[in-house]
Amino acid sequence: MTYRAPLKDMLFVMKELAGLEAVAALPGYADAGPDTAAAVLEECARFNEEVVAPLNWEGDRNPSSFHDGEVRTTPGFKQAFKQFAEGGWQGLQHPEAFGGQGLPKLIHAACGEMVQSANMSFALCPLLTDGAIEALLTAGSPQQQQTYIPPMIEGRWTGTMNLTEPQAGSDLSLVRTRAEPQPDGTFRLFGTKIYITYGEHDMADNIVHLVLARVAGAPEGVKGISLFICPKILEDGTRNDVRCVSIEHKLGIKASPTAVLQYGDAGGAVGYLIGQENRGLEYMFVMMNAARFGVGVQGIAVAERAYQKAVQYARDRVQSRPIDGSAHAAAAIIHHPDVRRMLMTMRAHTEGCRAMALVAAGAFDAAHAHPDEAVRRENQAFYEFLVPLVKGLSTEMSLEVASLGVQVHGGMGFIEETGAAQYLRDAKILTIYEGTTAIQANDLVGRKTARDGGQLARALAQRVADTESALIGRPSPQGHAIARRLAAARAAFLDVVTFVVERTRSDPNAVYAGSVPYLMMAGTLVAGWQMARAFMAAEDLCAAGEDPVFMQAKITTCRFYADHLLPRTLAWRDSIVDGAAAVTDMPLDAF
């Protein structure tokens, strides 16, 4: 078996940290309690371990190919996707009215991690389709929803997101794809879109492209962008005027076809306006935010896969005698302290970010389904604050974890045949697509911290302080040590919040010079906070005799996070508050 889903940890986090029972008490989620969650996760694990994971290595060696406008995916992908759709996995979190299962995001997020761990290249197709469904649920007309959502949930069709153009990367104000209105109410689209994940493939009968474009006479900049549905195959069965002209040759995720799409070479691609003209970016952000959370989960997923691979190798690889003399012959490298340090770093990073992501998913569910409007607003604000942290920290840490995985393998990690290098190559894109780490950090600084004068950030810090008090009130010396680490990290975080609020207007370059460190600090604090909560839950469950081996391992991992990862926040505090000049003072021509 190439991958084992971490079901125990997922269910522990869902129950003890993310409020699974509270989510199940929300209107519409009565059937989503612990028993349902366990059953769904177990079946999801079986499918991904047996069907999807074995295709991961094959996809890296035999990636998608392009010939005469057609894309063939890795052998086995088409059949696996058919099984994925037939199993109902595409509709897991989507409304039952459209053929979905209507389960909460909390359960979907855990299942999403599994398919991403099993095979990230494969999983990108349903990830983008989820985003297209979310966008249509938000802004599509009833007719558009009925036409396009059920076939996507069934897996007969898939969805894409078409933003980027050769001259318009992250700056979407430069989008030039044009939409010409037609007498019948449709539009004709003309332009080029690049980096379109699964923009062409052979796994489904149709592809529903969601395309940003400008209607003639629209305002300049982002205020003049509209969103269109542009299906590959039209309702009458004819091929629309959109074609794939090439796919990219990439560092990683090689089995996922990244297409260059050309619209309008033969008279214009038929497009259907979603919602109102000039509100396209607003609608697309629904899809982008869903995808940003999903990419954060991808980071956790690839980190988990890299960790499992490294542990297996460390158990098997015999090299050198233990430094403490506990064995007189060479032993497996897992006995060596530095290897254990690397494995613990990998484990703590992964579990901390998983906890943060699933807690965010639980907040999302409360924000959408809780009967009390004030509770919905509070959870929505909390979820929105966490999205850039989930996306930013989880993806950056996945690079560190995957790199450590190669390091554990030593020279063998640098050899492709061992498989460790694939996780490092695959992970690199995660810090780039759906908004680079700097874009997530800019969002955290501007929209999430400076805009409200730091109120939400300080409210979050107060929740961390409440956890510190709970730890201090317990008899556990380990808990007291974690509380001290958490308090120091929280104080550093509050120093930076004050710096951001006071300096964003007067000296924005100084603030944004430290925006990524601020994101990393905030994410590490929130993940560390969740690990502190996990520590208390695991101590109590261990004392009650519930799965003592797992609970003791969780306790140790939480202590490691506090001792080895939370202290990083203190260094980030100093570099942000005191180090801006060293970033901005260098003359440009001196670089």
N, C-alpha and C positions, 0 to 999 in steps of 0.2 A: 504494500500500500504506500503510495507516494505522499499522501496527505491525510491527516486525521483532524477532523473538526474539533475545536476546543469547546465541546458542548458544556462541560461542567463550568468552565469559566463564564461562558456566555449566559447560562441560566442563573448562575450566582449573581452576576452583575444585574441582570434583568430583574431578579426578585429583590435583591438586597439594596440596590442603589438606584435603579431606574424606575422603581415603583410599578412593577408589572401588575400587581393586584389593583392598584389605584387606576391604572389604565383600563383594566378589564371592567372596572366599575363605571367607566364613562359611557354615555349613551352610544349605542351602536357596537360596542366592543364586549358585550356580555359573554360571548363565546371565546374570548381571547385570554383566558386565565392561564395559570401555570400549567395545567394538564395539556391544554391546547398548544401552548408555546413549546412544551417539551416534545409533544408528538410531531409538530411541524418541523422543529429543528432537527429531530432525529431522522425524519424522512429526507429532509434537505441534505443532511450530512451524508446519508447513504447514497443519494443520487450523485452528489458532487465528488465523493470519494471514489465511487465506482465508474462513473461515466465521464465526468468533465476533467477531473485531475489527470488521468492518464494521457490526455491529449495535450497537456501543457508543453512538455518537452518536444513532442512531435511538431507543435505549432512553431516553436523556435527554430527547429531544423528545416521545416518544410512550410514556410509561411504562405500567406495568400499571394496569388499570382494574377497578373493583368495581361490580357491579350485581346486586341480589337474591341476595346470598350467594355469587355466583360471581366469580372473578377471571380476567380475560383478560390474558395476558402480552403484551409487545411483539410486534408482527408479526415473524415470523422466529425467535423464541425457541424455539417448540415444535419446529420443524423442525431447528434447530441442536442442540437437546438430544437429539433422536432420533439424529442423526448422532454426537453425543458418546458416547451409550450404545453405539451399534453399533460404534464404533471401539474399545470396551473401556476407555475412559478412566476410567469410574467404578470399575472393578475393579483398577486398576493395582497398588495396594499390598496388596490384600486376598487372602486365601488362595485357592489354586487349588481347594480342596475345595468352595468355594461359588461357583465360576465366575470368580474373579478371576485375575490374572496372577502374584500373589505376588512382585512386584518390591520392592526395598528402598525405604524412605522417602526415601533420598537421591535416587533417580530421580524418585519421586513429587513431592518438594518442588520440583524444577526444573520439572516439568510443571505443577504447581500454580501456580507463578509465571506461566507463560505464559498460562494461561486467565484468571487474575486480571488480568494486564496487558491482555489482549485485551478483556475485558468483565467488570468486577467484579460488576455486577448479575447477570449470567448465572451467573457462577461461584459465587455464594453458594449456589445450590441443590445442586450436587454437593459443596460444602464441608460443608454441614450433613448431607448424606446420609452422607458419609465418617464423620462423628462418630457418627451413629446406628449405623452398622455396627460401629465400634470399641466402642461401649458394649455392644452385643449380643454381640460376640465375647468381651468380658470377663465379663459377668454374665448373659447370657441362657441359658436352658436349651437343650439340644440341639434340642428341638422348635421353640422360638422361633427359634433360629438358622436351622434349615432352612426355616422358614415365611417369614421376613422378609428374610434377608440375600440370597439369590439374586435375588429380584425387584428389590431395590435395586441390586445390582451390574449387573443387566441394564438398569437404567434404566426399567423398567416402573413401579416405585414409587420414591418419594423419602422422605427422612427429615427430621424437625424436632426441635428441642430446646425444650421448654416449661418454662421456669423462672419468668419474671417475671410478676408480677401487679400490678394498679394500686397496691396498698399495699406490695408487696414487690419492690423493685428489686434492689440488690446484697445486701440483708439477707434471705437466704432463710429465716431463722428465722420470718419473718412470713407464709410461704406458708399460704394458707387453703383452697385447693382440697381437697375431701374425697373420700375413696374409701370406698364402702360395700361390704363383702364380701357376696357372693351365695352361695346354697347350692351352685351348680355350680363354685365355686372362682374365678369371675371377680369383678370389682369394678364398681361403677357410680361414675363420676366426675362431680363437680359443681363448677363454678367458672369463673373467667375468667382467661385468659392473654393477655398483651400482648407486643408486639414479637416476634412469631413469624415469623421469616424464612421465606418460601415456605410459610407455614402454610396457604395455599390458592392453587391455580394450576391451569393447564390443560395442563401439560407431561407429566404422567404419569397412569396409571390409578388410582393410590392414593397416599395420603400416610400414612406411619407416624409418628405423633406419639409422642415419648417425653416423659412428663408427670410432673412432681413433684407429689405430693399426700399428704395425711395420712389414714391409716386411723383410724377412731374408736378413742379410747383411747390413741393413740400419745403418747409423751413430747412435752413442749413443746420448741420450738426446733428446731435443725437435726437433732437426734438422732431426731426423730419423723417424718422425711420418707421416703417410699417412692417408687419409680420404676415407672411403668406404660407398657406399650405400649397405644396407643389408635389403631387404624387408622381412617382416614376411611371406608373401605369394609370391612365385615365379611366373614367367609369365605363367608357365604351370599349375598353380593352386595348386601345391603341397606346403606343409609347409616347410619352410626353417629350417635349424638346429640352431634355436635360440629359447630359451624357457624361460619363467618366472619361477623362482624357489621360489620366495616369494615377498611379498610387505611389506613395512615398516609400523610400528605402530607409529604414529607421534603426536606431541604436537598440531599441527593445520593442516589446509588444508587437513582434513582427507578424504574428498571425492575424492581427487586427488590421484590416485594410483602411488606410488613411487616404481618402480620395481627393483629387482635384476635379471639381464638377463645373461643367460649362453649360450655362443656361442661354437659350435663345439663338443658337446658330442656324436654326431652320424656321425662323418666323416668330419665335418667342415661346417660352414654356408657359403653359396655362397655370395660373396661380389663383388662389382663392383667399381674399382678405380675411384675417382673423381679427375680430373686434373692430375697433375704430382705426382709421388712418392716423399715422404719426404717433401711435402708442405702442409700436412694436417692441421697443427696447424694454418697456415696462412689462409686457407679456413675456418676453424672452427671459427676463430675470427670474421668473418663476421656474423656468426650466433650468437656468443656470444655477440657482440656489440649490435645487434638488440635486443637480449634477455635482456641485461643489461638496455637498455633504457626502455624496456617493464616492467622490474621489478621495476624500478623507478616509472613508471606509476601505478604499482600495489600499491606501498606505498601511493601515492596520493589517489588512489581508496579506500583503506581500511580506510584511515584517513577520507575521506568524509563520508563513511558509518558509522563510529564510531561517527562522529560529528552529523550527522542527528539523530542517535539513542539517543545521549545525550541531544540534544535540545528537542526532543519529551518528554523524561523523565522529563527534567527540567521544562517544561511547565505544566506537569501533576502532579508532585509530590508536595504535600502541606506539608510544614514543617517549623515551626517557623515564628514569626512575622518579618517583615523587620526591619533592624537595625535603619533606619531613622525615624521609627514611622509612615510611610506613610499608614500603615494599622493596625487596632486594633486586627486583627485576623491572624492566620497562613495563609501564602501565598505560592504560588508556588515557588519552590527554585530558579527559574530563576530571582527572584527579588533580591537575595542575591549577594553582590558584588563579593565574591570569586568564586561563581558559574559562574558569568558572566566573570570573569577573565579567568577561565578555558575554557569556551566556546569560548571566543575571541582568546585564544591561539590556540585552535584546528582549528578555522576558518582561522586565519592568516597563520598558518603553511601550511594548505592545499591549500589555494589560492595562496600563494607565490610559492610553489613548482609546482602547476599547471601552473602558469605563466611561470616559468623557463622551464618546460618541453615542453610546446607548442611553446615557442620561439625557443627552440632547434630544434623542429620538423620543424618549418618554415625554419630555417637555413639549415637543412638537404635537404629540397626540393630545395632550391636555390643552394646548393652545387652539386646537381645532375642534375639540369635542366636549370640553367641560361646559356644564350649563351656566356657570357663573362668568359673566363677561369680564369682571376684574381679574379673575384667575386666568382666563384665556389671555388677556393682555399681558399679565405678568409672565406667563410661560412663553408667549410669543417673543417678548423682549429678551428673555433669557436664552431662548433657542437662537435668535438672530445674533446675539453676542457670541454664542459658541460656534456658529458655523465657520467663521474665518479661523478659529482656533482648531476645530476639527480638521478643516482642510489644510491649514498651514502646518501645524505641528505634526499631525499624523503623517503627512507626506515627507516632511523634512526628516523626521525620525526614521522613516522607512529606509531612507538612504543610509543613515548611520547603521541601522540594524542589518541591512543587506550587506554593507561593507564589512561589518564585524563578522557576518556569516562567512564571507570569503576569507577573512583573517583566521577564523577558527580552522578552516580547511588548510591554511598555510599555502604552500606552493600548489597543491592540488586544487585550491579554490580558483586559481588563475587559469586552470585548464577547463575549457568549455564542457568537456564530457562529464565532469562531476555535477554540473547543473547549478552550482552555487552562484556562478557569475550571471546567470539569466535573471535572477531576482534583482541584482544590482542594476543591470541594464534596464529591466522593466520598470524599476522604481523611479528612474530619473525623470520620466515624463510627468510623474505625478505632481512635482513641484512647479510644473510649467503650465499644463493645460487646465482649462476652466478657471483661468486667472492665476498668474504666478504668485509665489509667496509674497512678493512685494505688493501685489494688488490686494491680496487678502489683508496684509498689514495696513495698507492705506485705508481700507474699509474699517478696520478696527480702530485706527487713530481718528479718522474723520467722522464717520457716521456713528460709530459705536461708543466713542469716548468723548471727543471734544464737543460734539453737537449738543449733548445734554449736560455739559459741564462735569462729566465724570460720575454722574449720579448712579447709573447702572453698574459701572465698574466698582464703585464703592459699596453698593448694595451686595454685589457678589462677594466682595472682600468680607463683609459682615457675616455672610453665610459661612465663609471659611473660618472666621473667628469663632462662630458658634460650634463648629466641629472641634476646634482647638480646646474649647471649654469642656466639651464632652469627653475628650481624651484625657484632659487633666483630672476630670472627676472620676476616672477609673483607677483601679489599683495597679494597672500594668506599667512597669518601668519602661517597656518598649513603647507603649502608647504615649508616655510623657516625653520620650525622646522625639517621637514623630511630631508631637504638638510643638516642640521647640523649633524644629526644622520648618514646620508649616508657618509658624508665627514669623520667623525671619523672612521667609519667602513672601508672605503677605505684606509685611512692612516694606520690602523692596518694591513690590508691585504698587503699593499706594504712593510711594515716592515718585514712581514713573507716571502714574495717573495724574498726580499734581503737576509734574513737569509738562505733560502733554496738554493739559487744560490751560495752563498759564502761558505756554510758549507757542501754541499752534498759530495764533494770529500774529504775534509779534516777531517770531523767528521760525517760520514753518520749515526751513531747511534743516534747522537743528533738530526739530522733532522727527521729521521724516527720515533723517539720517539714521535714526534709531528705531524706525518703525518695525522692521523685521525682528530685531532683538526683543522689542516690546511684545510682538506676537508670540515669539518663542517663550518668553517669560510668562505671559498670561496663560498660554496653553499648558506649560509645565506646572504652574500653580494650580490650575483647575484639575489637571490629571492627578497631581499630587493630593489635592483635596479629596478627590474620589477614592484614591488609594487609602487615604486616612480613614474614610468612612468604611471602606472594604475591610481594613484592619479590625475595626471594632466589630463588624458583623462576623468576620471569620473567627475572632476570639470567642465570641459568644456561642457560635455554632460548634466550635471545637470543644468548648467546655461542656456543651450539651451532648457530645459524643457523635455529632453528625459528620461523617466523612473526615475523620481527623487528619488523614494523610494530605488530602486536598487543602483543608483549612490551614494546616501548619505551613504548607508551601505558600499559600496566599499571604499568611502573616509575614513570612520571611521576605517575600517579594515586595510587600508594602514597606517593610523596614528598609529594604535596599533602595527603593524609590526615594524615600525620605533622606537617606544618608548620602546617596550618590547622585541623584538627579535634581532634587529640589535645591541644593546649594548652587546650582548653575544660575539660579535667578539672581543671586547676589552679584555675580560678575556682570550679568546683563544690566542690572540696575546702574552699576558704575559706568559701563560703556555708554549707556543711553544718556544719563544725566550729565556726565562729565566729559564724554568723549566726542561730542559732535564736531568740535573744531578740527579734530584730526581727520575727519571725513571730508569736510567742506573747504578747508583752507588750501589744499593743494591747487596751484594754478593748472587750468585745463591743459595748457600746452606742455606741462611737465610730465604728463602721463605717457 
